[in-house]
Amino acid sequence: MEAPDEQLMLAYRDGNAAAFETLYLRHRGRLFRFVLRSVKSRATAEELFQEIWMRVIEARERYAPQARFTTWLYTIAHHRMVDHWRRGGLSLVELDEQHDPPGDALDPARQIEAREAVARFAQALQALPAAQREAFLLHEEAGLSIAEIAAATGSNAEAAKSRLRYAVAKLKAAVEDD
């Protein structure tokens, strides 16, 4: 049975470097996708991603498991992203070909339809107000609950729930639009 993230972070706080490696391996993919979909360039995303992990390392001495580790991690990410957006504005990276299904999974007409749906989704995601986009990405990429989104963003549960609900409704409408 795998150790819970909170136990691993406590072990890392107490000097176990291998515990950090395990946490990093567990969370790097989702965290990177969250950052990548929130900024304009891959290079910027990579820089911010590294800065977030550096802040985790710097904050290890102060870590106390008052919430799930994931909530704590994405709170750090949220604060770093807010700093970034304040400095340079908010934009998203374009989806590229690697997000398409394998070539033989769909016939050509369905591939075109799928690409168009992905493009509508990406455009709708970019058009969302920043708070709604962030709530959606924290829910979908990080797997955070409404309460965890509220904690990570410093809002209340009703605001987080409302932001997520509006984001999902707008995204569904955009994808279903023909």
C-alpha positions in Angstrom: 0.0 0.0 0.0 1.3 3.4 -1.0 2.0 6.0 1.7 -0.5 8.9 1.6 0.9 12.2 0.3 0.6 13.9 3.7 2.8 11.2 5.3 5.3 11.6 2.5 5.5 15.3 2.9 6.0 15.0 6.7 8.8 12.5 6.0 10.3 14.9 3.5 10.0 17.8 6.0 11.8 15.6 8.5 14.7 14.9 6.0 13.7 12.0 3.8 14.6 13.1 0.3 13.2 10.0 -1.3 9.7 11.0 0.0 10.0 14.2 -2.0 10.9 12.2 -5.1 7.8 10.1 -4.7 5.6 13.2 -4.3 7.1 14.8 -7.3 6.6 11.7 -9.5 3.0 11.5 -8.3 2.1 15.1 -9.0 4.3 16.4 -11.7 2.1 15.5 -14.7 -1.1 17.0 -13.4 0.6 20.1 -12.0 2.5 20.7 -15.2 -0.7 20.4 -17.3 -2.4 22.8 -15.0 0.4 25.4 -15.4 0.8 24.7 -19.2 -2.9 25.4 -19.8 -2.7 28.6 -17.9 0.2 30.3 -19.6 1.2 31.3 -23.1 4.3 29.3 -23.7 5.8 26.0 -22.8 9.0 27.7 -21.7 7.1 29.9 -19.3 5.2 26.9 -18.0 8.4 25.0 -17.4 9.8 27.9 -15.5 6.7 28.4 -13.4 6.5 24.6 -12.8 10.1 24.6 -11.4 9.4 27.7 -9.3 6.3 26.0 -7.7 8.4 23.0 -6.8 11.1 25.2 -5.4 8.5 26.9 -3.2 7.4 23.5 -2.0 11.0 22.7 -1.1 11.4 26.1 0.6 8.1 25.7 2.6 8.8 22.1 3.7 9.7 23.2 7.2 6.4 24.9 7.7 4.3 22.1 6.2 1.4 21.0 8.5 -1.2 18.6 7.2 -4.2 20.7 7.8 -5.6 19.8 4.4 -4.7 17.2 1.7 -1.2 17.6 0.3 -2.8 18.2 -3.1 -4.7 21.2 -1.8 -1.5 22.6 -0.3 0.4 22.1 -3.5 -2.2 23.7 -5.7 -2.5 26.6 -3.2 1.2 27.3 -3.8 0.6 26.9 -7.6 -2.4 29.3 -7.4 -0.3 32.0 -5.6 2.5 31.6 -8.1 0.1 31.8 -11.1 -1.6 34.9 -9.7 1.9 36.5 -9.3 2.6 35.6 -13.0 -0.7 36.9 -14.3 -0.4 40.2 -12.4 3.0 40.7 -14.1 2.2 39.8 -17.6 -1.5 39.2 -18.1 -3.5 36.0 -18.6 -3.4 33.8 -21.7 -3.4 30.1 -22.6 -1.2 27.9 -24.7 -2.7 26.4 -27.8 -3.4 22.7 -27.9 -1.1 20.9 -30.3 -1.3 17.7 -32.3 -0.1 15.5 -29.4 -3.6 15.8 -27.9 -5.3 14.2 -30.9 -6.3 10.5 -30.7 -4.1 8.0 -32.4 -4.5 8.0 -36.2 -6.3 4.7 -36.5 -8.7 5.4 -33.6 -11.1 7.5 -35.7 -11.9 7.7 -39.4 -10.8 11.0 -41.1 -14.2 12.6 -40.9 -14.4 11.9 -37.1 -10.8 13.1 -36.6 -11.7 16.4 -38.2 -14.8 16.6 -36.1 -12.8 15.8 -33.0 -10.1 18.4 -33.8 -12.9 21.0 -34.3 -14.4 20.1 -31.0 -11.0 20.4 -29.3 -10.4 23.8 -30.9 -13.9 25.0 -29.8 -13.1 23.8 -26.3 -9.7 25.4 -26.2 -11.2 28.7 -27.4 -14.0 28.5 -24.9 -11.5 27.7 -22.1 -9.4 30.7 -23.0 -12.5 32.9 -23.1 -13.6 32.0 -19.6 -13.1 34.6 -16.9 -9.8 33.8 -15.0 -11.6 32.6 -11.8 -13.8 30.2 -13.7 -10.9 28.8 -15.8 -8.8 28.3 -12.7 -11.7 26.5 -10.9 -12.2 24.3 -13.9 -8.5 23.4 -14.2 -8.1 22.8 -10.5 -11.0 20.4 -10.6 -10.1 18.6 -13.8 -6.3 18.7 -13.8 -5.7 18.5 -10.1 -8.8 16.5 -9.1 -9.6 19.0 -6.3 -13.0 19.0 -4.7 -15.1 22.2 -4.3 -13.8 22.7 -0.8 -10.3 22.2 -1.9 -10.7 24.6 -4.8 -12.0 27.2 -2.3 -9.1 26.6 0.0 -6.5 26.8 -2.8 -7.9 30.0 -4.2 -8.8 31.7 -0.9 -12.5 31.8 -1.8 -15.5 30.2 -0.1 -17.2 27.0 -1.2 -20.2 28.7 -2.8 -18.0 30.9 -4.9 -15.8 27.9 -6.0 -18.9 25.8 -6.8 -20.5 28.7 -8.8 -17.3 29.3 -10.8 -17.0 25.6 -11.6 -20.6 25.3 -12.6 -20.5 28.3 -14.9 -17.3 27.2 -16.4 -18.6 23.7 -17.1 -21.9 25.1 -18.6 -20.0 27.5 -20.9 -17.5 24.8 -22.0 -20.3 22.2 -22.7 -22.2 24.8 -24.7 -19.1 25.6 -26.8 -18.3 22.0 -27.6 -21.9 21.1 -28.4 -22.3 24.1 -30.6 -22.3 23.1 -34.3 
